[in-house]
Amino acid sequence: MGGLDWKFSMLTMWAANVVCVGMIKFGGGVMTLNKIWWSLAAFMGTQVFVGIVRYNTHRGVWRILEKEKA
């Protein structure tokens, strides 16, 4: 669905990247595997959360799908 909603997909990816890199860069301390895994989990979680919110608002490409159901 991202290809039909490029602008939103791009902004979501950038937000998830900022969260991930921010956790790694500004988390303090030594770079550890545990820190990397938590940052990747936050990256994926950000994408899932924002995607669910986008779907529930029925905006963008999801508006087209809702019209087809009716």
N, C-alpha and C positions, 0 to 999 in steps of 0.2 A: 504494500500500500504506500510505501514511502516514495515511490516514483511518481505517484499522482499528487503528492503533497510535499514537494521538494523543500520548500521554504521551512515548513515546520520540522521536517526530518533533519534538516541542516542545523536549525537552532537547538533541537533536542540533542543532537550529537555534540555540538559545541558545549552545551551546558553539562552534559555527562563528562566530557573531557576536562572541563574546568574543575569539576568535583574530584575526579580521579587524580589529576596532576596536583591539585591543591592539597589533597590528603597526603600524597607522597612528598611533595616539596615542603609544605609547611607543617607537617606532622611532627617535626622535630626528631631528634635522635638519629640513630644509624638506620640505613636502609636494610630492612629485613624482609624475608619472604612473607612473613605474617602481615607486614604493612602493605606489601604489594597485593596480597590476596584481598585484604579489606578494601583497598582502593578499587580493585577490579569489581568487587561485589557492589560497591557504591556506584560505580560506573553503570553496571547492568541494572541495578535497582533504580537509578535515576531514569534510565530509558523506559523501564517498565512502568514506573509511576506516572511519568509524563504521558506515555502512550495511553494508559488507562484513563487519565484525566481527559485527554483529547477525544477519545472514543465516547466518553460519557457526555461531553458537551455537544455532540452531534454536529461538529463543525468540520470544515474542510471536506475531504473525500468521504467521510462518514455520513455527511448529509445526503450524498448521492445514494448511498446504500440504504439509508432509512427511507428515502422516497421510493425505492424499488420494492421494499417490503410492503408498502401500503397498497 
